Amino acid sequence: MATSSLGVCLGGLLGIAAVLSSLPTFLAEFRPHVVETQLLWEPQVVGDVAAFRIPVAARLPNGTLVALAEARKFSSGDYGAKFLALRMSHPDKFNGDGAGDLWTPTQFIVDDFQAKDGLNLGAVIVDEVKNTLIVLYTVCAHTACPERDYVRSNYMLRSRDWGLTWERPVDISSNNAALKNLSWSAGPGYGIQKKYAPYKDRLIACGHTNDLNILSMFCIVSDDHGDTWAKAGVVYHIPYRSPLGPGDFAPTEVQIVELYNGTVLFNVRNERRYHCSCRIVMSSDDGANTIPVETIRFNPTLIDPVCAGSILLHGSRLYFTNPANEAHRQNLTLRWSADWGDSWVGALVVDPGTSEYSCLTAIDDNHVGIVYEQGLAGVWFIKVKLNS
């Protein structure tokens, strides 16, 4: 009996040891790493423009990636004349690789000519029901446009063949007078089409006001695939309609995702560093009609120097990018969460140097892409492999 018991005991210990020895290998299977880096737009080289800024990206149902950016003609500032620049990357059908390796030449799909307060991106939305690609952008966001009688406009650009051709831009206030002269710019990043109830198939774009005294965040929604838009959920700054100072609550630039239960999750720029130098997080359970104050919280892990950031739901994880630094726009970092953003268990420094706005996109099951600004040096594309 003693020998038998000893054998069982040793067998159990060996079994436990085998399990323990296998744990590091299992945990190491999810180890995101950069597999490709490409310069998409370089100032003074492409189109002889002064600067490329505000990159956004999205994956189409056919696997193609689209990347857009503001091509600022004469200066790097937010004001002034611009082109809307587009590049696309198609999956390699011969070797099975996803998109992101080769990119089409730059196209300028919108030209605001000599505008004093030209176009500002904006958000890209993929409508998988109508097979339509939508881009939202603002003209005269800063009301520095005497040639337009100082009137702001938000435009929608649509392609019904996945970016090969584009319809003429449409002012979204043409079907809703309440949106006329609206102080609002989408994103920057991407909008969403809801995949789950409530409001399945709804298009949602969220953004920020442009008036420095009314730094608030709100959404617009469409339930007819972009034909008409309406103002939806809003989160106002505090104190409301009063001059803002350091430390006040001012939610501005925002990226949204839909979770698998239909909740819309918001990750928001904390403009005046309320509570922390970190990101604001909030949510909506009614398709962005309302954004209850009870959902607003702050994530101290997501430190931020007051800059745009990006989130992406891909598979079983939520991903986030921003310059992970409390004071300076540098140290672009990819983080991931397995509990929908309650905790962030891993991080990959993508670029330790100067880095500003970024946008995440899915590529395929095992890759995500990041388009980001390397300061004013240009816009780069990073391809990240998720599993070793």
N, C-alpha and C positions, 0 to 999 in steps of 0.2 A: 504493500500500500504506500509506504514512504517513497519508494522509487517512482511509483505511478504519479503520486502527488507532485513530486519534484519535477517530473516530466511535464505535467500540466502547467506548473508554475513557470518553468523555463519557456514552455511554448507560448504562454500568455505574454511573458516579458518580451520574447522575441517578436511577437505580433505587434505589441505596442511600439517597440523600437522601430519596426518596419514602417508603421504608420507615421511616427514622428519624423523618421528620416525622409519620408516622402513629402512632408508638409512644405519645406522650403521650395522644393521643385514645383509643387502645386501653386504656391503663392507667387513664384517667379514667372508663371505663365502669363500673367497680366503685367507687362512691363513696357508701356508705350515708349517709343523712341523715334526720332526723326530719321526718315529714310530719303527725303529729297527736299532740296531748297532751291527755289527759282526766283529770279527778279522779274516781276511782271511789268512794272512800269518804273522808268527812270526819268526824272525831270531833265529837260533840255535835250533829251535823246528821242523820246517818243512824242511826235507832234510839236516839238519845240515849245512845250509848255513849261511854266515856271515850277509847278509842283503837282504831284498826285496825292490826293488825300481821301479819307472816308471810304475805305474799301468795304464792299459787301459781297456776299457770295451765297450760292445755293446750288443744290443738286437737283437735276431734273429727273423725271421718272425713267428716262432712257439711260441714265447713268452719266450724262453730260454735266460738267460743272460750268457755271457761269460766274464770272467775277466782274464787278463794276467798280468804278471810282470816279471821283471828281478830278477832271484835268483842269487845273487852275491856270489860266492862260498867262497872266501878266504878273501875278504875285502869289505868295503862299497863303494869303489871308482868306478869311471866310467870305468876305465881300468880293465883288468883282466878277468878271466874265469867265465862263467855264465851258468846257465840253463835258459830256457824259461818256466816259470811256468804257468799252466792253471787250472782254476776251472770253473765249470758251475753250474747254478741254474735253475731248471725247474719250470714252474708254477704248482700250486697244482690243479689238475683237479677235485678233490673231493669236495673241499670247494670253488672253484672259485678264490682263491687268486693268485695274480701274483707271478712271480719269485722273488727271493731274500731272502726267508726264510731259505731254506736248500741248501747247496752247496756240490758238489761232492768232493771227496778227490783230493788233488793236483796231477797233472800229470806234468812231465817234458817232453815237446814235442820236445825240441831242446837241445843238449848238445854240447858246443864248446870245451869240454875237458880241456886242460891246456893252452888255448889261452892266450897270453900276453895282447892282446887288443881284447877282445871277443865281443859278440853280444851286441847291444844296441837297445832297442825298441824306436820308432817304432809306427806303426799304425795298427789298425784292420779295415777291410772294409767288409761290408756285400753286396754281389752281389745277389739281389733278383730275377734277371732275370735268372741267371744260378744256383741259389741255392748253392752258393759257399761262404765260409768264407776264407778271405785272411788276412795274417799277413805279414807286412813288417818290416824288421829289418836290421841293419847295422853290419858288422864285420870289425874290424880294423878302426873304425871311426877316431882314433887319430893317425894313421900311426905309432903305436908302435908295429909292428908285423913283426919282422925279418923273422919268419918262413913262412910268406906270401910275402916276398920281399917287404914289406911295402905298399902293394896294398890294397886299400879299396874295399869292395863289399857290394852292397845292395841286400838282398835276399827276395824272396817272398815264403811264405809257404801257401799251399792251402789245404782246406778240402772240399770235395764235399758231406759230410754227416753231416754237421753242427757240426764239432768238434769231431766226434767219431773216425775218422782216418785221417791221414795227409799224403800228398804226400811229396816226397823228396824236400827240399828247392831248388829253382831255382835262379841263379844269373840273375837279370833283365837286365844286360848288354849283356847277351848271344844273344839277338836279336836286340841290339842297341849299337854299339860300342861307341857311344857318352856318354853312361852312365858308361863306364868302369873307375874304380878308381875315382868315383864321390865323392866329398866332400859334403855329404848330409845325413841327417838322418830324417826320417819321424816323424811328430808330435812333441811331443808324444801325443797320443790320438787316434782318429779314423779318417779314411778317409771317403769319401762319394761316393755314386752312385747317379748321378743326376736323379731326378724324373721329371724334367720339361725342356722344351726347353730353350735355345739352348743346343745341345749336350746331349739330353736325354739318360740315361743309361751309360754315361761316368763315369769311375772310376777316382777319384781325390784324391791324397795324397799330402799334403804340409808339408814342413819341413824346416830345416835350415842347413847351411854349418857348417863344423866342424873345419875349419881353423880359429884360433883366429884373424888373420889379414883380414879375409874376412867374416865378420859376416853378412850374408845376408839370405833372405828367398826366396824359390822358390818351385814350384809344379812339380809333374810328373803326367801324365794322360795316361789312356788306353781306347781306343774305341773298343777293342776286348776282354773285360772281363778279362784283366790281362795277356793275351798271350804276348803282347808287350807293352812297356811303352816308353814315350817320355817326354823330358823336356818341361815345359810350362812356365807360368808366373813367373817372378822374380822381387823382390824388393831389390836393392843393398843397402849396407851401404854407409854412407856419412861421411867423404870424401872417395871416392872410391879408392881401392888399395893403401891406405895409412894407417900408424899405427893409431889405434883408441884410443881415450882417453875418460875420463869421459865426459858425455854430448853429445857425438857424436850419430848420428842416426844409430842404429844397430838392425834391426828386426830379431828375431831368432825363437824360438819355437812357434808353431802356432796351433790353432784349427780352423776348418772351419765348416760351415753349409750352406745348401742351403735354401734360402727363397722361399716363395710360388710363387714368380714371376720369379724364375730361377736364381736370383742373388746369387753368392757365396760370403759369408761374412767371413772375416778373423779376428780373435782376436789373437793378437801377443804380445809376450814378448818384452819388451822395454829394451834391454840388457844394454845400457849405459845411461839410464834415460834421453833420449832426451826429452826436453820440460817439462817433469814431471816424477814423480815416479808413472806412471800409464800405462794403456794398450794402445797399438796401434791398431787401427781399420782401415780396408780397404776392398775393394770389387771388384768384377769382374762380368761383364755382358756377358762375352763370354766363359763361362765354364772354367775359370782359364787360358785361353790362354794368356791373358794380365791382369795386375793389375795396372790400371792407377794411376799415382802419384796424380791426382786430387781427388782420393777417400780417400787418407790417412788422418786420423784425430786422435785425442787423446781424451780419455774419462776420465776427472779428477775424476769422481765418482768411476771408477774402479782402485783404488789405488793398488799398487803392489810392492813387495820388490825385483823384478827381479826374477821371478819364472814362471813355467808353470801354465797355467790356462785352463779352459774348458768352452765351450759354447754348448748349446743344444737347438734346436727348437723343442718344444713339444706343440701341440695344438695351441693356440693363443698367446703363450708367448715364449720369448727367456730367457733362464736361463744361469747363469754364476757362476763359482766357482773359487776361488783362496784364498790364505792367504791375507786377506784384511788388510794389514799393509804396510806402506811405507818403513820400515827399516828392519823388521824381518819376518821370515817365521812362522807366527802364525796367529790365528784367522780365520780359514777356514770359509768362508761365502758363502752362496747361495743367489744370487740376481736374480730378475726377471724384465722383461721389456715387456710392451704391445705395444711398437712402434718400434720393431725390433732393439732395442739397442740405440735409440736416447736418451732415459731417462730410469733410473732404479728406479722404484717406491717402491720397497720393498727389504728387506734383512733379512736373517735368519742366525745367527751365529751357525754353525754346531759344531765347536770345537774351543774354545777360546785358546787352548794351541798350542803346536808345531804342525804345519801342512805344508806340502810342495806340491808336485805334486798331482793333482787330475784329475779325468775324470768322466764326467756326462754320464748317459745313461737313456733312457726311460725304464719304467717297464710296465706300463699299462696307461690307460687314466688318472688315478688319482694318480699315483706315479712316481717318478724319483729316480734313484739310483746314489750314488757317491762312487767311490773307491778313496782312498786317502792315502798318506803317513803320518803317525803320527811320523814325523822325522824318525829316524832309529829304532823305536820301533816296526814297523810292518806296514802292509797295512790293512786298515779297509774298510768295506762296510757300507754305511749309506742308509737307505730307508726313503724317505721323502714322506709324504702324502700331496697332494696339496690343496685339498678342505676339509674343516672340515666336 
